[in-house]
Amino acid sequence: MCRILFLFSLLGALLAACNVPGDVVARVKAERTVHCASAERPGLAEPGFRGTETGMWHGFNVEICRAIAIAVLGPAARLEFHRYEAQEDYDALHQGEAEVFFLTASEIIAQNLAGKLIPGPAVYYETHAVMVRRESAARRIEHLEGARICFITGSGAQRSLESFFESKQLLFLRLAFSEADEMQDAYRAGQCDGVADELTALAKLRSDAFAKADRILPQPLAVFPVMACSGIGDGKWAAVVAWTVHTLIRADIRERSWRGDGAKALPIEGAGLGLDPGWQLRLNDALGTYSDIYQRTLGDKSVYGLPRGLNAPTVEGGLFLPPYSE
């Protein structure tokens, strides 16, 4: 008997090690909770003082996690949100402690997750950008030729900055920092003519009273998606994640006289996914559309005030073109 129990225990350990989660929808319904994880990013996923079931995390990624939970469990759904930034955090991620992971390609590659995750739909297009002081005459990045630009050494923003100036055959003075706080202090003290970072990080810096009138230059140094990823063990769950995101984005498109647009142009039958009938209408009633979520976490109704830009539908000049029934 002991030997049989040992074999069953060993089998369980092997299944966990191979990241075979089984029916994720059934597990989520049994636990009544969706677990999500993300690197910390201002406006997307950050600890704060709002929310209770999320451990006081808030932001755009948290709301997308909530949308997935509502799609599966209804408006009373619970979610738990976790920070993932180090290798040991991702090791826990592999073992099924989260169902949805908001990651960039760089984060997936750096943590050797390419064979462990399905790269799901883009939920947000992040950019590397440059911010200048309010009194600066610069209106474009090229205008900073010869200027002092701060950045975090070894960061993606540094690589994008170096690549941009090299492609234009322009020079700038490099002020490298190892810590974000040090770089921001130097910028506030006037040691930098500009600062390069992710757009959301710059928006957070600008939200300080000191930098309220400072300007983020409109040219992106680089553009990259933050994706809603899921484990490779359950394709049906990956479909739930993808169709939930597409439903939110499609709901922004206005209906026309010859075609039902918005969510009506994307009628996804829930039974095959383990979802209740009317799950899309329930989702939009509870959270609104992608635009509604964006405005209250990153846009005009938030402290960041970021325009939709690349995160708008293609018909409005953005990058989002969700599938629809022609």
PyMOL commands that set and color helices and strands:
alter all, ss='L'
color gray80, all
select helices_A, chain A and resi 2-17+24-31+60-73+87-94+105-110+141-144+156-168+180-188+199-207+209-211+235-250+262-265+271-273+279-287+290-297+309-311+314-316
alter helices_A, ss='H'
color red, helices_A
select strands_A, chain A and resi 33-38+46-47+57-58+78-83+100-103+117-118+122-132+148-152+173-177+194-198+215-216+222-231
alter strands_A, ss='S'
color yellow, strands_A
deselect
rebuild
show_as cartoon
